[in-house]
Amino acid sequence: MPQVTTTAAPSVTERADHWHSLVSGTFVPLDVTLHEREHAVGTIVSQHVGSLQISEVEAGPQSVTRNRRRIAQGGGQYVTLTLQHRGTARLTQHGRQALVVPGTFTCSDAGQPYRREQPDDFRFTAFRLPKEDIGVSDDDLRAVTGTLFDGRSGTAGLLAGYLARLAEQASGFAPDTGHRLALTAADLLAVLVRERQGRLDPRAPEAARGMLVRVKEYVRQHLADPGLSPERIAAAHHISVRHLHRLFQAEGTSVGRWMHRERLDRCRRDLSRGSGNGPTVSAVAQSWGFVSPSHFSRAFRAAYGMSPREWQTASRGPAGTG
């Protein structure tokens, strides 16, 4: 269910304090300064689709600042994409400024200082994602922060359109469906990052980038099948195996490595859940397509620096070790 928060306190000071708490509580710790000439009620409507937080914000003139002090208070693991609907804004990050108008969007890295100034009454939708879902480094993210994107064309338009439709229907998705849809949003943002870095050709047909998103969604739905192969994936999408490999090469990986990483991530999450009566390591591995327990253990240690059993014990804490 959407969570609605609003400010209607009579005192300017009380409203400012309350709004600061709402904004920081919804997103990440921030300094908030109101620039209202007249009383303005601020409203935030938030809901989650998997790991994606969707928040529609409507308020009066203000500015928010994320400085080193606020970063130290937490939240640096997130990226926020903000799609502007009404009013203008100026986002400053990494020494760049983006002048925002309706129909455009910006991205901000909560692990680095930034400032967003809203001189007018405004409305925008903010989409907050964990960086780990996007799968790019902080240096990679610099390609899209403090930069303006047109939400009506190209890869940016594909991403903005997907997110806008997701926001419209957010409350109707089952948890498992929501999880997959959020990962698709993260994949689209990763495509935008790599395109802006020059690692994807922006002149490439839009259909190729859309195909990559569909292929990844298909793979996620069939990860539990140990027989999943590039040949089968290519056949399901009526493309050649060579073309399938080219889609993943544009992201600096291969279909096999990407599928392997996804399976390990699913196992990591499942091993973190439950009590001492939860599934065994071998059962978790088998449920995500790993045939050999010893191979799974070696791959897990290589990826996360500890064995699956050590991870499971550490994730459950003292209560799970008794």
Protein Blocks (a to p, Z undefined) as FASTA:
>chain_A
ZZddddfbfblklmmmmmmmmmmmmmmccddddfbfbdcddddddddehjbccddddddd
ddddddfklmmngojlpccddddfbdcddddeehiacdddehiacdddfkbccddddfbd
cddddddddfklnopafklmmmmgoiacdfkgcjklmmmmmmmmmmmmmmmpcfklmmmm
mmmmmmmmmmmmmmmnopacfkbcfklmmmmmmmmmmmmmmmmpmkbcfklmmmmnopaf
klmmmmmmmnopafklmmmmmmmmmmmmmmmgccfklccfklmmmmnopablklmmmmmm
mmnopafklmmmmmnommlmZZ
